[in-house]
Amino acid sequence: AGATGEEAEELLDAGGTWWESSWNWKADLSLILHQMSGVAKLRHPERPNTAVIGNDKIMTAGSRLDKFLQDAREAGTSDKNDEIGPRIHAAVADLAPSGSVLRIVLMMGKGVRRARDEGEYVVLTAADTCKHRDAAWASLRSTFLAPRTVLLFHLTNHYALIFALREWEAAPAPKAKAGTRRPSKERMAAARPRTRIVRQILTARKGQRPTVWMDFDEACDIMLGWDGYKIMSVQLSHT
């Protein structure tokens, strides 16, 4: 809504215009130019760049795809679509049975306390304790094992699936110093470090094939490096 007559007169007296206070035109213009630049890079014939595609656009695409699937199911039973409707319905029936809903949501990443308190997603912080990281891994594992669910990792300048998880206990033996006698079993036991848990995810730094086992701590450090780096959950659930 624009300014009233009295408000406009006050702004003019102050040397401004009514639309300068009611419309943040600089931010809108910057967004338009950013989107145009992103589309131009995305459509480059030789070296397309996907930087303009962010988490929000992927989640929006998921919502639109879900609506398309719902419309396709309805078209398959509509008398107005005798030719196309049944074929569309048959094509999506296996992919998204009746009653299914496609949801793409943030699952883990850097965030504010409010996101953690309200349970929007698993929030990581630089001050996380071992207990927090244990809980984060447990949530990741639970979501990974959920039926009809995949995890999409937005890591450094790349998106890739999380193909597998693994963890094991590791207890490295202490190294003996040169020129010293072999310590007794009792002293070795006392000097042995605590068993540590190794946790890793199978993903890809480049391309889309599973090529690297990445430590979970490294994945957390990547997500803490920028707000946009997140793990997303893609789920086709049944209502």
Number of C-alpha atoms within 10 A of each C-alpha: 6 11 14 10 9 9 13 16 15 14 16 12 10 9 8 13 16 17 14 11 12 11 12 10 12 10 10 11 11 11 12 12 12 13 14 13 12 17 17 14 16 16 12 10 8 6 9 13 14 15 12 16 13 13 19 13 11 14 18 14 13 19 16 13 15 19 14 13 24 20 14 22 23 16 19 22 13 12 10 10 14 12 10 12 20 18 15 18 21 13 15 17 15 9 11 19 16 15 10 16 19 20 17 23 19 18 21 22 28 24 20 11 12 10 13 14 11 8 11 14 20 22 23 21 17 10 7 12 10 9 9 15 16 14 13 20 18 12 16 18 15 10 17 18 14 11 10 12 17 19 23 20 23 21 21 15 10 15 22 20 19 18 17 15 19 13 12 10 10 12 11 11 11 11 9 11 8 7 6 7 8 11 11 9 9 8 10 15 12 10 13 13 13 10 11 11 12 13 17 20 21 19 24 21 16 14 11 12 13 17 13 13 17 16 17 20 14 12 21 22 17 18 25 19 15 14 11 17 25 27 27 22 21 20 20 19 16 12 7
